């Protein structure tokens, strides 16, 4: 009754099903791992944002790579802004999606050392080769609070680091790059400023990262597993339908043959 399953067409269909099932199962686990990563990252963000700020120099030093466990960690820094060496980071977006720049400035720490601070977003100048209008920083000793971030790299961010930029413009926020420009050591990573809030709301401070959304990854995982379970079910349904159709066709053919046979002559 099911000998048709050994035909070339059905053997190919069975092979496709055998390939699809483990592939869909693996895609489901991939989405599950993405869900777990997102949940763990949200917990890390929430924990580090709510922590009491610690002096930035206790978490990083010149040449230090900020570990993931310290991403977004609340930190503080006391010292003075080095406005003379302020630069802007091109192609950055505001909260509403507008394209502009981030304002990056060296901050000389009280007691020694320098850390880079991202002051926030301002619009680009009308001429891309010109330095934009950036509000002045407070003079004298100030205390800044913010979130510790790791140095940006092309590999991690996907942003191409251009070398022929106008003066005081960069593509990446990178402490090693800034150390070369300043000719002095700079603490690894940088501070994403959260306070004090600027007068006139400019530069626009960068929003805190989202620590509540987990995305649709778990739903996608379940969806892939349901697809994997549906493949053998679909195969059985198709096979049974094929069997029924073949049986019906055979019955029809038999009936037609019987009708076509001549009746025996009467004696």
N, C-alpha and C positions, 0 to 999 in steps of 0.2 A: 504493500500500500504506500510506503514511503520511499520506494526505490528512486524516485525522482530526486531525492536529496543527494544522490551520488552523481547527478549530472554536473557538467562543468559550471553552469550558471549558479546552481545552488551551493556548490563547493566554494566558489568565489565569494558568494554572499556570506557563507559561514566564516570564511577567512577574514572578511571585513569586520564581522561581528566580534571575532576573537581579538582583533587589533583594537577595535573601538572600546571594548569593555575596560581593559587595564589603562588605556589612555585617559578615559573619562574619570576613572577612579583616581589616577595620579593628579589630574587637574583639580579634582575635588580636594585632595590633600594639600595641593599648592595653595588653593584659596583658604583652606583652614589655617595653614601656617601664616599667611598674610593677615588673617584675622587675629591670630595669637600675637603676631608682631605688633599690630596696631593697638591691641589691648595693653600690651606691655609698655609700648611707647607712651600711651595716654597716662598710664600709672606713673611713669618716670617724669613726664612733663608736670603732672599735677603735684607730685611730691616735691620736685625741685622748685616750682614756682611758689609753693606755699612755705618753703623753708625760710628760716630767718637769714637775711643777707649776711654773708661772711666777706672779709676783705679779699679782693680778687687775687692778691699775691699769695694767699694761702692755698689756692687751687691751681695756679699756673705759674710759669717762669719762662724766661727766654728760651725759645726752641722747644717748648713743651707742646705736645699734641693733646688737646683736650679730649678726654675719653668720653664715650657716649653716656656714661653714668653721670657726668657733670654737665651735659647739655641742658641749657635753659636754667642752670642753677642761679638762684638769686645771689648777687654779689654787690659789694660796695667798693668805692674807690675815693680817696681823699687826695686832692692835689690841685694842679692848675692846668688849664687848657693851653695847648701849644697852637694857637690860631694861625701862626705863620706857616705851619706845615699841614694845614687842613686840605683835604682832597675830596673829590666827589666820585662816587661809584656809579657808573653809567648803567642805563637800561634797567632801572628798578621801578616797581609799581607801587602806587599808593593804595589805600584801602578801597577806593572806588575803582581801581584798575587803571588809573591814569599813569602814563609812562613819565618817569623823571629820573632823579638821582638820589642816592643816599649820601649823607654828609658824614665823612669819616675824619676824625681828628685825633692826633696824639694827646694823651693825657699824662702829664708828668706827676708821678705819685709822690706824696709826702714821704720822705725817708728814702727815696731813690727808686728808679725804675720807670718804665713807660708802658702804658697799655693803650691800645686803640679803642676808640669809642665810636659807635655808630649812633649819631645824633638823631637820625630819622630821615624822612623823605621831604624833598622840595622839588618844584618843577624845574625842568631843564631850561637853559637859556635858549632864546630864539635862534641863536647861532650855536650849532653844536660844538664849535671850537672855542666858544667863550665860556668863562667860569660863571655859573649861575649866581643869582642873588641869594646869599645865605645870611641869615640873621647872625649878628655877633654873639659870641659866647660871653658868659659872665667873667669878669676879671677877678683876680685874686683867688684865694683858696676856696674850693667848693667840694662838696661831697656828692658824688654821683652814684645812683643805684641802677641796676639793670640786670640783664640775663646774660650769663656767660655762653658764648657760642664758639664753635670750632672754626679754625681757619677755612676759608673757601678754597677749593681747588677745582681745576677744570674737570678732572675725573669725577669728582663727587657732585658738582653742580651742573655740569654740562655747559658752562659758560666759557666761551673761548677767550683766552687772555691775549688781547691785542697789544702789540708793542709800539705802534705808531700813533698813540693817543696824544691829544693836546696836553699841555702842561697842567699838572694838578688834577688829572683825570685818570681813573683806573677802572678795570673791569671786575676785579676780585677783591674781597676783603681778606688780606693775607698778611699775617704779622711778619713773616720772613721777608716778604716783598717790601713792606714798609720799613723794616729795620735797615735794609740796604739803602732806601731813599733817605732815611734820617741819619744814617751812619752811626747808629747806636742800638744797643739791644732793646728788643720789644718783647713783652710777655706774649706767650703763645695764645692764640685765640683772640677774641675781642669781646667788648661789652656792648650789648644792645640796650641802649639807654631807656629807662622807664621813669627816671626822676633826677632832678626836678623837672617839672613840666615847663616847656618853653613859653615865653610870653607871646601872645598872639597865635598860639597853636601852630607855630612853625619854627623849626622843622616839625612835620607830622610824625609823632612817635609811632614806632612799629607795633602793631597789635600782637598780643600774646598768642602763642600757638594754640590751636584747638586741642583740648584734652578731653572732649566729650564725645566726638563722633567716632564711630567704629567702622563706618562704611558698610557696604553690602557683601563683604567677602564671605561671611558665614552662609548667607542665602545662596550665593553662587556655589559654594561647596556642596550644599544639599542638592542644588539643582543638577550639578554634574553627577552626583551619586545616583540621583533618580534617573538621569539619562542612561547611566551604566546599567541600572536594574531594568530599564525599559528595553534595552537591546535584545536580550534573550527572550523576553516576553513577546516583543515584536516579531522575532524570528519564528517562534512557535505559532503565533497567530497567522503569519504568512504561510507557513508550512501547512497548517490545517486548512486554510482557505484554498491553497493549491490542491490539496488532496480532495477537497469537496468538489472543486471545479473539474478536476480530472475525472472523478467518479461520475459527475453529471454528464460530462462530455462522452464518457464511455457508454453510459446508459442510453443517451440520445443516439449514439452511433449504432448500438445494438438494436434499438427500436426501428431505426431507419432500414437496417439490413433485413430485419424480420419482415417489415412491410414490403420490401422490394422482392422477396422470394415468391415465385409463382405458386399458386395453390395446386395440389396434386390432382390429376385428372380423375373423373368419376368413372367407375366401372360400368 
